[in-house]
Amino acid sequence: MNQDEERVNDNIARVRRHPGRLKDDHITLSHGAGGKQSTTLLDRLFFDVYGNELLDQGGDSAVVDLPGLLADAQAEGAKLAFTTDSYVVNPIEFPGGSIGELAVNGTVNDLSVAGADPKLISVSFILEEGLEVATLRRVAEAVRDAAAEAGVTIATGDTKVVPRGAADHLYITTAGVGVIPAGRDTGFGKVQVGDRILLSGPIADHGMAVMMARGDLALDAPIASDTRAVNKLTAALLEAVPDTRWMRDATRGGVATVANELADATGLGVAFEDEAIPVRDMTRAACDVLGIDPLYVANEGTFLAVVPKDSADAAVEAVRAAGAPEARLVGRIVEEPAASVVLVTGFGGARMVDKLAGDPLPRIC
Amino acid sequence: MNQDEERVNDNIARVRRHPGRLKDDHITLSHGAGGKQSTTLLDRLFFDVYGNELLDQGGDSAVVDLPGLLADAQAEGAKLAFTTDSYVVNPIEFPGGSIGELAVNGTVNDLSVAGADPKLISVSFILEEGLEVATLRRVAEAVRDAAAEAGVTIATGDTKVVPRGAADHLYITTAGVGVIPAGRDTGFGKVQVGDRILLSGPIADHGMAVMMARGDLALDAPIASDTRAVNKLTAALLEAVPDTRWMRDATRGGVATVANELADATGLGVAFEDEAIPVRDMTRAACDVLGIDPLYVANEGTFLAVVPKDSADAAVEAVRAAGAPEARLVGRIVEEPAASVVLVTGFGGARMVDKLAGDPLPRIC
C-alpha cells in the first residue's frame, strides 16, 4: 500500500466508524431507503455489533484472498461449498436462542454436513417497520456470537425495510461459503448395506421449544432449542473416520424426513432401532400431549451420519469427544425394505416411517 | 464412478425429477413445512424451471470443483468475491422486469463492480401463503432467464412459507460468488484527482418504472426498468482499461448516494456536469411531476466507473461496444470541495448534491 492508498483507507475506516449507538428506538422505512438513515443503521448497529476487516472494505461484495481461504486445504483437490437458507421462525426469540443463532448455525451446519469447513457467511435482514431497535441489536449480537463460536467470518450483508404488516418482526437469509479439503468425499453414492447410522444427540428439542415459546398451547415446559454449530463435530468425525459415507442435519421435517431422503436417493432401506433414538423426557411428554411424533420435529444442531460398520464405534467416540456426549448409533442401512424407512421396536416389530405430510409445525425455522 | 455409485446417482436423478407441473393453484403453509408438499414444490416448480447439475446434487450445499471455478483466473493471485441482497420490491412485476430479474441482476452486478466474474448464485424465497403458483412460476422463470443471460449458475436455494399477511406476495434473497482474476485491483484507494467518471446509461428508469407500476399516482407513463446484468460491460471495461480505479452500480439512493459514498471514502470531490447526465424525457417528466430529483432514484442496470483521464475515451468506447450505447463521461474527481459531490451547471454555477435523507421511494428493490 502506498501513502495515497493508506490515506484513503484511513479515511474509509473513519467514515465507516461513526461512533455511538443508533439513537432511534424503532425501525422506520427510511432505514431501508439507502440514504443517510440507512448508513446510520449500518454504522451504528450492524458494524458496531459485528464490524470486521471484510465488512470494512466498504463495497457490496466481500473480497477474499483465495490462498487465505484455502490455507488448510490442498488447492489441487479442494472444492467449494455454497449454501443458503431463509429464517422466518415465530417467535424470533425462544429458550435456547433466537433467529440470529438459527440463521448462522443453520447455514454453518449445511456446509458442515456437506463435508466443508465453513469460512464465510452473509447475513441479509428484512425488517418490519416499527421493529424495536433493541430487539434488532440483540439478534445482531446473536449473529455475531454464533459466527464467532463457529469460526466463520461475517463477510457481507444487506438490510431492507418493509411496511408494518408486510413481515413479522424480521426475517434473515444467510448464505455460506466453505471449503472441502482435497480427499474428502461424502454423498448418497457412498452409502452401502450394512453401514451404521450415527445420531449426534437427542431429537425434537428445537421444534418443541419454539412451540412452547409461542405460548398458544395449554402447556408450559422448560425445553430449550438445540441450536448449535456442528462443524467441530463433523470435522472430528471426518478426521476419525475419513470414509464417513454421508451426513445431514435433521432440520425441517426432522429425522424422519432426512432418513426418507436418504432412502429415496439410495434406493436402500434405513432401519432405526426405536429405543436407540434419544428424546429428552420433557420433550417427549410435550410431543405426547400434542400428538406429534418427535421423529418429524425440527432440530437445529443435531445431525445423522452414515459410517462404515467397522468404524462405527470410533465415529461415536470422535463425535462425543468433540462436544456431543449424547451421540450414539441408532440404526443401519439395509437392503429391504428398499427405498424406505422403518422403525424396529423392542418387541421385534417394525413400522414404516413415512414422509411428513401436511404442516404440523409451521414456522419452526 | 463405480457401478454402485452410478446406480445410486441414477436413482437420485429419478427421485429429483418427478415429472409434471405442480397441481396446486396457490401456495399453502404445507409447501414450507419440509415434508412431501415441500418436495413437490421443489421438484415440480423450482427444479422443473431451473434444474441443473449442481441442483441435482440433492444436498443443501452446492459443491463445486475449485479448478473449474477458477478456470479463467490464475489461481495464484485470484480472489473470491461474495455478496448478498434481499429484494422486497412492490409490485413484484413491473414494466421491464420482475423481482426475479432484479434479484439475479442485482447480485450479479454487485460482483461485477467489485471486478469479479460472477459464477454462482443462490436464490432463497420467502412466500406468502395464498400466493398464486402461476405468479411464482413466472418469477422462477425470470430468475432462470436472468441467470442464463448473465452466465451464472443457480447453485442452491431455499423456500419458506409464512402465513397470509406476514409477507407481501414474495421476497427473494440472492447471494453470489464470483472470482476476481489475478491482477485485477479496483477500490476507493485507487481513485485520484483528475480521474474521469463514466456512467453506463440513462438514470432513474428503474425507480420511476416501479412507482408507475404501483398505480397509486395520478400519472401513467411508459417507463421500463433498466434491470440488466452489467458483467459483460464491466469485463469489457476492465479489459480495455485494466487500471480502472473503481466501479459501483447506482442502486438504492441512486447516483447521488453512490457518488457521496465515493466522496466520503476518498476524501476527494466528485464533480458531475449537470447536462452530461442522461435522463430519458419520459422519466424526467415523471420525476418533475413528483418533485423527485432523478439523481436519487434507484437504477438496476447502470453503473459508475472512475477511470484514468488518459484512458477515459477508450473506457467509453469499450462499454458502448459491449452493449451500453448510451455510456458517457459525466464528471471528474477533484481536490475541492473535499469529500463532497457537486453538480456543475451549464452556466458555470454549482450546487452541492447531498446525501439522501428520508424515504421518497420505498420498496423500489
Interface residues (C-beta under 8 A of the other chain):
Chain A: M1 D4 E5 R7 V8 N9 N11 I12 V15 T28 L29 S30 G32 A33 G34 G35 K36 Q37 S38 T39 Q57 G58 G59 D60 S61 A62 V63 V64 D65 L66 P67 L69 L70 A75 E76 A78 K79 L80 A81 F82 T83 T84 D85 S86 Y87 V88 D110 L111 V113 A114 A116 L120 S122 V123 S124 F125 I126 A155 T156 G157 D158 T159 K160 V161 V162 P163 G165 A166 A167 D168 Y171 T173 A175 G176 V177 G178 I180 G187 F188 G189 K190 V191 Q192 R248 T251 R252 G253 T257 E261 D264 A265 T266 G267 Y296 A298 K355 L356 A357 G358 D359 P360 L361 P362 R363 C365
Chain B: M1 D4 E5 R7 V8 N9 N11 I12 V15 T28 L29 S30 G32 A33 G34 G35 K36 Q37 S38 T39 Q57 G58 G59 D60 S61 A62 V63 V64 D65 L66 P67 L69 L70 A75 E76 A78 K79 L80 A81 F82 T83 T84 D85 S86 Y87 V88 D110 L111 V113 A114 A116 L120 S122 V123 S124 F125 I126 A155 T156 G157 D158 T159 K160 V161 V162 P163 G165 A166 A167 D168 Y171 T173 A175 G176 V177 G178 I180 G187 F188 G189 K190 V191 Q192 R248 T251 R252 G253 G254 T257 E261 D264 A265 T266 G267 Y296 A298 K355 L356 A357 G358 D359 P360 L361 P362 R363 C365
